[in-house]
Amino acid sequence: MRHRIIVLGAGYTGASAAGRLARRLRRDDVAITLVNAEPDFIERVRLHQLAAGQHLKPRPLAKMFAGTGVALRLAKVTAVDADRKTVTVADANGTEQLAYDTLVYALGSGWNAQAVPGTAEHAHEVASRPGALRLRERLAGLGAGQTVTVVGGGLTGVEAATEIAEARPDLDVALAAGGGLGDWLSPKGRAHLRKVFGGLGITVYEHAAVTAVAADHVATADGRTVPAEVTVWTAGFAVHPIAAATSLRVTGTGQILVDGTMRSVSHPDVYAVGDAALAMGPNDKPLRMSCASGVPMAWQAADAIAARLTGGRLPNIPIRYFNQCISLGRAEGLIQFVTADDQAKPSALTGRLAATYKELVCKGAAWGVANPTVGMPTRRRPVLREQAAAGTTARATA
């Protein structure tokens, strides 16, 4: 009987893990199933571009995994039973339970309304393709002079505000940030951000925590009212809720606790990667929820699974940061160089060169999903029966 590996989620991390496992393990020994609700690989880092009216290249998963040995299952994950080692999925034909020997949980995250009144009813999000498409349609219906307010001063908020302002200079675009604009960046990075925002005519409300969202405005904690015929909510992300409903050990926010190989500390048959997992990075700091963290986590998990099943040596893929790549529309960008634990260094790359750099990073990330061993030669190794059996029965003591 082949060892059954199920990967949940085909974002940057899940797709990378599935493809890498297929290149590490002999096909006769494993059955790898990738479960995803959508038929395409979604470039999440470009969803603000989609919302602003741009066309994104279709990337069908069926084509991406053709001939790899990975079986694609288009369905929505509705439950995970980590003790019985089953996953329940649903599609147009009903529900089905899938049994696994090893599970890779990569269901990622979505937007987080943070219980702010009116957000769920009135705000738009760019954390999913359906959300970005709804915002795209709404923006297309706005006339000159109408107001768009982006809530959240993080990477997603900054990129969304500049993309919309550049694509629709006739709109009155604003950004409401809980802190100062770009306050995590170096002085050079902050100065460039302010310059670009000024050039695009974006109004910035700093230290303006939003406490309520209405149909035509948002309210801030200090009593201000900001006009917003369209509100774009980017103030944080929430992990998929399924993990919290299992017996897996999770954090208070629902992230699965994992060790250095991305294996669950409570269920060694389960690995978690990307936003769904809480893993520690350099200087014992939690890894940031991002593509930059998730892809090396996926590599680590896939290589650790392969090593454990084949009797190989456990990998130690370094997970650290080098830069933060920020698009500021299509003509401007900002590359903030950072320390291994993601603290801003004084140096930053700005302007059109930075925009080109960011574009290459986005293209490289998509290419890396389809080429999860980054073009390096690999050899598929046989699964050792005793190793596979041990992996299905052992339980962690953490």
C-alpha positions as CSV (number, residue, x, y, z in Angstrom):
1,M,0.0,0.0,0.0
2,R,1.3,3.4,-0.9
3,H,1.9,6.0,1.7
4,R,-0.9,8.5,1.5
5,I,0.1,12.2,1.7
6,I,-2.6,14.8,1.5
7,V,-1.8,18.5,1.1
8,L,-4.5,21.0,2.0
9,G,-4.4,24.3,0.1
10,A,-2.6,25.1,-3.2
11,G,-1.3,28.6,-2.4
12,Y,2.4,29.4,-2.5
13,T,3.1,27.0,0.3
14,G,0.8,24.0,-0.3
15,A,1.6,23.9,-4.0
16,S,5.3,24.1,-3.3
17,A,5.2,21.4,-0.7
18,A,3.2,19.0,-3.0
19,G,5.5,19.5,-5.9
20,R,8.6,19.1,-3.9
21,L,7.4,15.9,-2.2
22,A,6.6,14.5,-5.7
23,R,10.2,15.2,-6.7
24,R,11.6,13.6,-3.5
25,L,9.7,10.4,-3.3
26,R,9.3,7.4,-5.6
27,R,5.9,7.4,-7.3
28,D,5.3,3.8,-6.7
29,D,5.6,4.3,-3.0
30,V,3.4,7.4,-2.3
31,A,0.0,8.8,-3.3
32,I,0.1,12.6,-3.1
33,T,-3.2,14.4,-3.2
34,L,-3.5,18.2,-3.4
35,V,-6.8,19.5,-2.3
36,N,-7.9,23.0,-3.3
37,A,-11.2,24.8,-3.8
38,E,-10.1,26.7,-6.9
39,P,-8.8,25.3,-10.2
40,D,-6.0,27.9,-10.5
41,F,-2.9,28.9,-8.6
42,I,-3.7,32.4,-7.3
43,E,-0.9,34.9,-7.0
44,R,-2.0,36.4,-3.8
45,V,0.7,39.0,-3.8
46,R,-0.9,40.5,-6.9
47,L,-4.5,40.6,-5.8
48,H,-4.4,44.4,-5.3
49,Q,-3.4,44.6,-9.0
50,L,-6.4,42.5,-9.9
51,A,-8.7,44.7,-7.8
52,A,-7.3,47.8,-9.6
53,G,-8.3,46.4,-13.0
54,Q,-5.2,44.6,-14.2
55,H,-5.2,41.2,-15.9
56,L,-3.4,38.3,-14.1
57,K,-2.0,35.4,-16.1
58,P,-4.1,32.3,-15.5
59,R,-2.2,29.5,-13.9
60,P,-4.3,26.3,-13.9
61,L,-3.2,23.8,-11.3
62,A,-4.0,20.9,-13.6
63,K,-1.4,22.1,-16.1
64,M,1.1,23.0,-13.3
65,F,1.0,19.4,-11.9
66,A,0.5,17.5,-15.1
67,G,2.9,14.6,-15.2
68,T,4.2,15.2,-11.6
69,G,2.4,12.4,-9.9
70,V,0.4,14.8,-7.8
71,A,-3.4,14.1,-7.9
72,L,-5.4,17.3,-7.8
73,R,-8.7,17.2,-5.9
74,L,-10.9,20.3,-6.5
75,A,-13.0,20.6,-3.4
76,K,-13.5,22.7,-0.3
77,V,-12.0,21.3,3.0
78,T,-14.8,21.3,5.6
79,A,-13.2,19.3,8.5
80,V,-10.0,17.6,9.7
81,D,-9.9,14.8,12.2
82,A,-6.3,14.7,13.3
83,D,-6.9,11.6,15.6
84,R,-8.7,9.5,13.0
85,K,-6.4,10.9,10.3
86,T,-9.2,11.9,7.9
87,V,-10.1,15.0,5.9
88,T,-13.6,15.8,4.9
89,V,-14.0,17.7,1.6
90,A,-17.1,18.9,-0.3
91,D,-17.8,19.6,-3.9
92,A,-20.8,19.7,-6.2
93,N,-21.2,16.0,-5.8
94,G,-21.4,16.0,-2.0
95,T,-19.0,15.3,0.8
96,E,-16.2,12.7,1.1
97,Q,-13.8,11.6,3.7
98,L,-10.2,11.2,2.6
99,A,-7.8,9.1,4.7
100,Y,-4.1,10.1,5.1
101,D,-0.9,8.8,6.5
102,T,0.8,12.2,6.4
103,L,-1.1,15.6,6.2
104,V,0.4,18.9,5.1
105,Y,-1.9,21.7,6.3
106,A,-1.5,24.8,4.2
107,L,-5.0,26.4,4.2
108,G,-3.5,29.9,4.8
109,S,-5.4,32.9,5.9
110,G,-8.1,35.4,4.9
111,W,-9.0,38.9,5.9
112,N,-9.6,39.7,9.5
113,A,-12.5,42.1,10.3
114,Q,-11.3,42.2,13.9
115,A,-14.9,42.5,15.1
116,V,-15.0,46.2,14.0
117,P,-18.7,47.1,13.6
118,G,-19.8,47.5,10.0
119,T,-16.7,45.9,8.5
120,A,-18.3,42.7,7.4
121,E,-21.2,44.5,5.9
122,H,-19.5,47.4,4.2
123,A,-15.8,46.8,3.6
124,H,-14.1,45.1,0.8
125,E,-11.0,42.8,1.0
126,V,-8.1,41.8,-1.2
127,A,-7.0,38.6,0.6
128,S,-8.9,36.4,-1.9
129,R,-9.6,36.4,-5.6
130,P,-13.4,36.6,-5.2
131,G,-12.9,39.6,-2.8
132,A,-10.5,41.3,-5.2
133,L,-12.9,40.8,-8.1
134,R,-15.8,42.2,-6.1
135,L,-13.7,45.3,-5.3
136,R,-12.7,45.6,-8.9
137,E,-16.3,45.7,-10.0
138,R,-17.1,48.2,-7.3
139,L,-14.3,50.5,-8.2
140,A,-15.3,50.3,-11.9
141,G,-18.6,51.7,-10.9
142,L,-17.3,54.8,-9.1
143,G,-17.3,58.2,-10.7
144,A,-14.7,60.9,-10.6
145,G,-14.2,62.5,-7.2
146,Q,-15.7,59.6,-5.2
147,T,-13.8,58.4,-2.2
148,V,-11.9,55.2,-1.5
149,T,-10.4,54.6,1.9
150,V,-7.9,51.8,2.6
151,V,-7.8,50.8,6.2
152,G,-4.4,49.4,7.4
153,G,-0.9,50.7,7.0
154,G,0.9,47.5,6.5
155,L,2.3,46.1,3.2
156,T,-1.1,45.2,1.8
157,G,-2.6,48.5,2.6
158,V,0.2,50.5,1.2
159,E,0.2,48.5,-2.0
160,A,-3.5,48.6,-2.4
161,A,-3.7,52.4,-1.9
162,T,-1.0,53.2,-4.4
163,E,-2.2,50.7,-7.0
164,I,-5.8,52.1,-6.9
165,A,-4.6,55.7,-6.8
166,E,-2.3,55.2,-9.8
167,A,-5.0,53.3,-11.8
168,R,-7.7,55.7,-11.0
169,P,-6.3,59.2,-10.5
170,D,-9.8,60.6,-10.8
171,L,-10.8,59.1,-7.4
172,D,-10.1,60.6,-4.0
173,V,-8.0,57.8,-2.3
174,A,-7.1,57.9,1.4
175,L,-5.3,55.5,3.7
176,A,-6.0,55.2,7.5
177,A,-3.2,53.7,9.5
178,G,-3.1,52.8,13.1
179,G,0.4,54.0,13.4
180,G,2.6,56.3,11.4
181,L,2.9,55.9,7.6
182,G,5.6,53.2,7.0
183,D,6.8,53.4,10.6
184,W,8.5,50.0,10.4
185,L,10.7,51.2,7.5
186,S,14.1,52.9,7.5
187,P,14.2,56.7,7.3
188,K,15.0,56.4,3.6
189,G,12.1,54.0,3.1
190,R,9.6,56.2,5.0
191,A,10.7,59.3,3.0
192,H,10.2,57.6,-0.3
193,L,6.8,56.3,0.8
194,R,5.7,59.8,1.7
195,K,7.0,61.1,-1.6
196,V,5.1,58.5,-3.6
197,F,1.9,59.0,-1.6
198,G,2.2,62.7,-2.1
199,G,2.7,62.3,-5.9
200,L,-0.3,60.1,-6.2
201,G,-2.5,62.5,-4.1
202,I,-3.3,60.0,-1.4
203,T,-4.5,61.5,1.8
204,V,-3.0,59.8,4.8
205,Y,-4.7,59.6,8.2
206,E,-2.0,58.5,10.7
207,H,-2.5,57.1,14.2
208,A,-6.1,56.7,13.1
209,A,-7.4,53.3,14.4
210,V,-10.7,52.7,12.7
211,T,-13.5,51.8,15.1
212,A,-16.5,51.5,12.8
213,V,-17.2,51.2,9.1
214,A,-20.4,52.6,7.5
215,A,-21.7,52.7,4.0
216,D,-20.1,56.0,3.2
217,H,-17.4,56.7,5.8
218,V,-15.2,55.2,8.5
219,A,-14.9,56.4,12.1
220,T,-11.6,56.6,14.0
221,A,-10.8,56.2,17.7
222,D,-9.9,59.9,18.0
223,G,-13.3,61.0,16.7
224,R,-12.5,61.7,13.1
225,T,-14.9,60.8,10.2
226,V,-13.2,59.8,7.0
227,P,-15.3,59.7,3.8
228,A,-15.3,56.3,2.2
229,E,-17.8,55.4,-0.5
230,V,-15.6,52.3,-0.8
231,T,-13.7,50.9,2.2
232,V,-10.8,48.5,1.6
233,W,-10.0,46.6,4.8
234,T,-6.4,45.3,5.0
235,A,-5.9,45.5,8.8
236,G,-4.6,42.1,9.5
237,F,-5.3,38.5,8.5
238,A,-7.0,35.6,10.3
239,V,-6.0,32.0,9.8
240,H,-8.5,29.4,8.4
241,P,-10.7,28.3,11.3
242,I,-10.6,24.6,10.7
243,A,-7.4,23.9,12.7
244,A,-8.8,25.4,15.8
245,A,-11.7,22.9,15.6
246,T,-9.4,19.9,15.7
247,S,-7.4,18.3,18.5
248,L,-4.2,19.8,17.0
249,R,-2.4,22.1,19.4
250,V,-2.9,25.7,18.2
251,T,-2.2,29.2,19.4
252,G,-4.9,31.6,20.6
253,T,-5.3,32.8,17.0
254,G,-5.6,29.3,15.6
255,Q,-2.2,28.8,14.1
256,I,-0.8,25.3,14.4
257,L,2.2,25.0,16.7
258,V,5.1,23.3,14.9
259,D,8.7,22.4,15.5
260,G,11.7,23.3,13.4
261,T,10.7,20.7,10.7
262,M,7.2,22.2,10.5
263,R,5.7,19.1,12.2
264,S,2.8,19.6,14.6
265,V,4.0,19.4,18.2
266,S,0.9,17.3,19.1
267,H,0.4,15.1,16.0
268,P,3.6,14.0,14.2
269,D,1.6,12.9,11.2
270,V,0.6,16.5,10.6
271,Y,2.8,19.3,9.2
272,A,1.7,22.9,8.9
273,V,3.2,25.6,6.7
274,G,2.6,29.2,5.7
275,D,0.2,31.4,7.6
276,A,-1.5,28.4,9.1
277,A,1.5,27.6,11.3
278,L,3.4,29.3,14.1
279,A,7.1,28.6,13.6
280,M,10.0,30.4,15.1
281,G,12.6,32.2,13.1
282,P,15.9,33.9,13.8
283,N,16.4,35.2,17.4
284,D,13.4,33.0,18.4
285,K,10.9,35.4,16.8
286,P,7.7,34.1,15.2
287,L,7.9,34.1,11.4
288,R,5.8,36.8,9.8
289,M,2.7,35.7,7.9
290,S,3.9,36.1,4.3
291,C,5.0,34.4,1.2
292,A,8.6,35.1,2.2
293,S,8.1,32.9,5.2
294,G,5.8,30.3,3.8
295,V,7.8,29.0,0.8
296,P,10.9,28.1,2.8
297,M,8.6,26.6,5.5
298,A,7.1,24.4,2.7
299,W,10.5,23.3,1.5
300,Q,11.5,22.4,5.1
301,A,8.3,20.4,5.6
302,A,8.5,18.5,2.3
303,D,12.2,17.7,2.8
304,A,11.6,16.6,6.4
305,I,8.7,14.3,5.4
306,A,10.8,12.8,2.6
307,A,13.8,12.3,4.9
308,R,11.7,10.6,7.6
309,L,10.0,8.3,5.1
310,T,13.2,7.3,3.3
311,G,15.6,7.2,6.3
312,G,17.5,10.2,5.1
313,R,19.0,13.0,7.1
314,L,16.7,15.7,8.3
315,P,17.1,19.0,6.5
316,N,17.8,22.4,8.0
317,I,16.7,24.9,5.5
318,P,17.6,28.4,6.9
319,I,14.5,30.6,7.2
320,R,15.5,34.2,7.4
321,Y,14.6,37.5,5.8
322,F,16.6,39.6,3.4
323,N,14.2,42.4,2.2
324,Q,10.6,43.5,2.1
325,C,9.5,44.1,-1.5
326,I,6.8,46.7,-1.8
327,S,5.1,47.8,-5.0
328,L,3.8,51.3,-5.1
329,G,1.8,51.2,-8.3
330,R,3.4,50.0,-11.5
331,A,6.0,52.7,-11.9
332,E,7.3,52.9,-8.3
333,G,8.6,50.5,-5.7
334,L,10.4,50.2,-2.5
335,I,12.9,47.4,-1.5
336,Q,13.6,47.7,2.2
337,F,16.6,45.6,3.2
338,V,16.2,43.9,6.6
339,T,18.1,41.8,9.1
340,A,17.6,38.1,9.4
341,D,14.8,38.7,11.9
342,D,13.0,41.3,9.7
343,Q,14.2,44.6,11.2
344,A,14.8,47.4,8.8
345,K,18.4,48.2,7.8
346,P,19.3,51.8,6.8
347,S,19.6,50.8,3.1
348,A,16.6,50.7,0.7
349,L,16.2,50.6,-3.0
350,T,13.6,53.0,-4.5
351,G,12.0,54.1,-7.7
352,R,11.5,52.3,-11.0
353,L,14.5,50.0,-10.3
354,A,12.7,48.9,-7.1
355,A,9.5,48.4,-9.1
356,T,11.3,46.1,-11.5
357,Y,13.0,44.2,-8.6
358,K,9.5,43.6,-7.1
359,E,8.1,42.5,-10.4
360,L,11.0,40.0,-10.8
361,V,10.3,38.7,-7.2
362,C,6.7,38.1,-8.0
363,K,7.5,36.3,-11.2
364,G,10.1,34.3,-9.4
365,A,7.7,33.3,-6.7
366,A,5.2,31.9,-9.2
367,W,8.0,30.2,-11.1
368,G,9.2,28.7,-7.9
369,V,5.8,27.1,-7.2
370,A,5.9,25.3,-10.5
371,N,9.6,24.4,-10.0
372,P,9.8,23.6,-6.3
373,T,13.4,22.4,-6.3
374,V,14.4,25.6,-8.2
375,G,15.8,23.7,-11.1
376,M,18.2,21.6,-9.1
377,P,18.5,17.9,-10.0
378,T,16.7,15.6,-7.7
379,R,16.4,11.8,-7.2
380,R,13.2,10.2,-6.1
381,R,14.0,7.9,-3.1
382,P,12.1,4.7,-2.1
383,V,9.9,4.9,1.0
384,L,11.1,2.5,3.7
385,R,8.2,0.5,5.0
386,E,9.3,0.6,8.6
387,Q,9.8,4.4,8.4
388,A,6.4,4.8,7.0
389,A,4.8,2.7,9.6
390,A,6.6,4.6,12.4
391,G,5.5,7.8,11.0
392,T,1.8,6.7,11.2
393,T,1.9,5.6,14.8
394,A,4.3,7.8,16.7
395,R,3.1,10.6,18.9
396,A,5.0,13.6,19.9
397,T,5.6,14.2,23.6
398,A,5.8,18.1,23.4
